[in-house]
Structure formats: structure tokens, C-alpha cells
Amino acid sequence: MVVGHAMAVAEAHREGGIEAGGQALADDVRLVALIRGGDQAAFEEVVRRAHPRVARIAGHFFRQADAIEEIVQEVFVKAFVALDSWEARVPLQHWLARIAVNACYDELRRRQRTNAVTGRPPATEPTGDPGVWEREEMRLWAAEVLARLPAAERLVLTLTVLEDLSVADVAELTGWSRVNVKVRAFRARRRLRRLLAAELGAVPDADEEVDHDAE
């Protein structure tokens, strides 16, 4: 499993991210106690609060709506089954985010093992604005190039760039060491530049051929 032992988070994340502070944690404890006592409405409240962030995380990795929804459902099913393993030292939404990251990573590896095509967005509606088509074509092209990265490298780029998480936050979510996160991020960016250069017919810089980091 990618996700390591639960640890407290140093700071809260933005826009519906991880709730911090004693009051929020106390509310988490209250909801979990109700769920353990069989209160279905309490679990529905947890789902309502966490759904936007879980769906956003999945949406960074997969484009098809049904693929995103499958990941979201898997996350909440796993959370319900494993609820007894949650510890009150960690905000509930952070715990759910780690489950989401782990589920996305597992799905990326599964798709790569079976050489399946990574989920793509549905076709856009016809429009008379050529700029819309150009932007959509560029978005699809970028997604296809990113999908060719190994699962771990795509994961670290998505979390550091699209989710705008720090190295420390990525280490918390994945269970990797901070040094490992930095090395994976460096290699992911280098591989992505090479892929983009190949697509554009450019020649990578000479220093791109040198691996500055050891395993």
C-alpha cells in the first residue's frame, strides 16, 4: 500500500481541503462515534463534506465521469469498512484524501499493467469558436502525454502541480520519504520534458541526460 501510518498534518489545505483545529477534530470524533453506532445520516454527512475534494483528486488522474465516480465510490466504501482504523490525531478529511490518493495510484498501476487507455474526457459539443477546439485539443494532448508517465511519477506531478501540495504534504499522503518525493518529482519533470520534446520534434538539453539524483 502506498499510504503509510497516519500522522498529524501541520497545516490545513485550501478550498474544502483538510479541516484543522480542535473544534473540527472534535466534530470528526462525534461523527465517527455516531457512524460506529449505526447512524447512517452521520456517514452521509461525512460523504457530503468530503465528496468535492475526493472527486477533485480523482479528476486530476482520470477524465471520464464514470471513472471518477468509481474511484469516489471505492474511497467511501473503503473508508466505511476501515473506519475503526481512523485515529483522532488526524483530521478525517485528510484520512479520506490519503485513501483517495492510494485508490488513484492503484488504478493507474492497474491500467498500465493491462496497457489500457487512460480515461479521456467526452467530446465537447460543436461550437463556432475555433479557440475552444484549440484549447480542447491542447488539453487532450497534454493529458495523453502525462498519462504516458509511470504511475508513481504521474502521481507526484499531479499532487505537487495540480493539487499544489508541498513536499511534506505529499510525503504525508503517500508514505514516501521527503527525499523520495523530491527525487520522484525531479525525474517526473525530466521525463515529461523529454516526452514533450519528442512530441514537438525538439532536442532535449544535454544536461537532461544526466541523472543528478541517486535511488
C-alpha positions, 0 to 999 in steps of 0.5 A: 500500500502506498499510504503509510501510518497516519500522522498529524498534518501541520497545516490545513489545505485550501478550498474544502481541503483538510479541516484543522483545529480542535473544534473540527477534530472534535466534530470528526470524533462525534461523527465517527462515534455516531457512524460506529453506532449505526447512524447512517445520516452521520456517514452521509454527512461525512460523504457530503463534506468530503465528496468535492475534494475526493472527486477533485483528486480523482479528476486530476488522474482520470477524465471520464465521469464514470471513472471518477465516480468509481474511484469516489465510490471505492474511497467511501466504501473503503473508508466505511469498512476501515473506519475503526482504523481512523485515529483522532490525531488526524483530521478525517478529511485528510484520512479520506484524501490519503485513501483517495490518493492510494485508490488513484495510484492503484488504478493507474498501476492497474491500467498500465499493467493491462496497457489500457487507455487512460480515461479521456474526457467526452467530446465537447459539443460543436461550437463556432469558436475555433479557440475552444477546439484549440484549447480542447485539443491542447488539453487532450494532448497534454493529458495523453502525454502525462498519462504516458508517465509511470504511475508513481511519477504521474502521481507526484506531478499531479499532487505537487502541480495540480493539487499544489501540495508541498513536499511534506504534504505529499510525503504525508499522503503517500508514505514516501520519504521527503527525499523520495518525493523530491527525487520522484518529482525531479525525474517526473519533470525530466521525463515529461520534458523529454516526452514533450520534446519528442512530441514537438520534434525538439532536442532535449538539453544535454544536461537532461541526460544526466541523472543528478539524483541517486535511488 
